[in-house]
Amino acid sequence: MAGGAEANDEVKLDELLPWLEFACWTALVLFPILQYVNGPSVSTEQAVMRTCLVIGATLGAIVLRLVNWRRQRAATAASDATSKDR
């Protein structure tokens, strides 16, 4: 590191979860566009993979939205509790 300072490059879960949710929603938005550009599936395997990706992105987006909502709600409740104690 420059100047002898140590950098903390560790990625925390709180930072990662919103980006994972964004990736899932982005995949869902882009799927119809890519489906139009690439055309219909040419094999059963391709159709299965496309379907699995859409289902996985949908479930991931919904679950991560719920997880992020609960984490945000818990953080708000904790900050409200500490502000009332003062």
C-alpha positions as CSV (number, residue, x, y, z in Angstrom):
1,M,0.0,0.0,0.0
2,A,1.1,3.5,-0.7
3,G,2.6,5.3,2.4
4,G,2.5,2.2,4.5
5,A,-1.3,2.5,5.2
6,E,-3.2,-0.7,5.3
7,A,-6.5,-0.7,3.3
8,N,-9.5,-2.7,4.4
9,D,-10.7,-4.2,1.1
10,E,-13.1,-6.5,2.8
11,V,-16.6,-6.4,1.3
12,K,-19.3,-6.6,3.9
13,L,-22.7,-8.3,3.4
14,D,-24.5,-5.0,4.0
15,E,-22.8,-3.6,1.0
16,L,-23.2,-6.6,-1.2
17,L,-26.9,-7.4,-0.8
18,P,-28.3,-4.3,-2.5
19,W,-26.0,-4.9,-5.4
20,L,-27.1,-8.5,-5.7
21,E,-30.7,-7.4,-5.7
22,F,-29.9,-4.9,-8.4
23,A,-28.3,-7.6,-10.5
24,C,-31.4,-9.8,-10.2
25,W,-33.8,-7.0,-11.2
26,T,-31.5,-6.0,-14.1
27,A,-31.5,-9.6,-15.4
28,L,-35.3,-9.6,-15.3
29,V,-35.5,-6.3,-17.2
30,L,-33.0,-7.4,-19.8
31,F,-34.4,-10.9,-20.4
32,P,-37.2,-9.9,-22.8
33,I,-34.8,-7.7,-24.7
34,L,-32.2,-10.5,-25.0
35,Q,-34.9,-13.0,-25.9
36,Y,-36.0,-10.7,-28.8
37,V,-32.4,-10.2,-30.0
38,N,-31.3,-13.8,-29.7
39,G,-34.6,-15.3,-31.0
40,P,-36.3,-18.5,-29.8
41,S,-34.5,-21.3,-28.2
42,V,-32.9,-23.7,-30.6
43,S,-32.6,-26.7,-28.3
44,T,-34.3,-28.1,-25.2
45,E,-31.2,-27.4,-23.1
46,Q,-31.2,-23.7,-24.1
47,A,-34.9,-23.4,-23.2
48,V,-34.3,-25.1,-19.9
49,M,-31.4,-22.8,-19.1
50,R,-33.3,-19.7,-20.0
51,T,-36.2,-20.7,-17.9
52,C,-34.0,-21.5,-14.9
53,L,-32.2,-18.2,-15.2
54,V,-35.5,-16.3,-15.2
55,I,-36.9,-18.3,-12.3
56,G,-33.6,-17.9,-10.4
57,A,-33.4,-14.1,-11.0
58,T,-37.1,-13.7,-10.0
59,L,-36.7,-15.6,-6.8
60,G,-33.4,-13.9,-6.0
61,A,-34.9,-10.5,-6.6
62,I,-37.9,-11.1,-4.4
63,V,-36.0,-12.8,-1.6
64,L,-33.3,-10.1,-1.6
65,R,-35.9,-7.4,-1.6
66,L,-37.5,-8.9,1.5
67,V,-34.1,-9.4,3.2
68,N,-33.0,-5.8,2.4
69,W,-36.3,-4.4,3.6
70,R,-36.1,-6.3,6.9
71,R,-32.4,-5.2,7.4
72,Q,-33.3,-1.6,6.7
73,R,-36.3,-1.8,9.0
74,A,-34.2,-3.3,11.8
75,A,-31.5,-0.7,11.4
76,T,-34.1,2.1,11.5
77,A,-35.6,0.6,14.7
78,A,-32.2,0.3,16.3
79,S,-31.3,3.9,15.5
80,D,-34.7,5.1,16.8
81,A,-34.1,3.2,20.0
82,T,-30.7,4.7,20.5
83,S,-32.0,8.2,19.8
84,K,-34.7,7.8,22.4
85,D,-32.2,6.7,25.0
86,R,-30.3,10.0,24.7
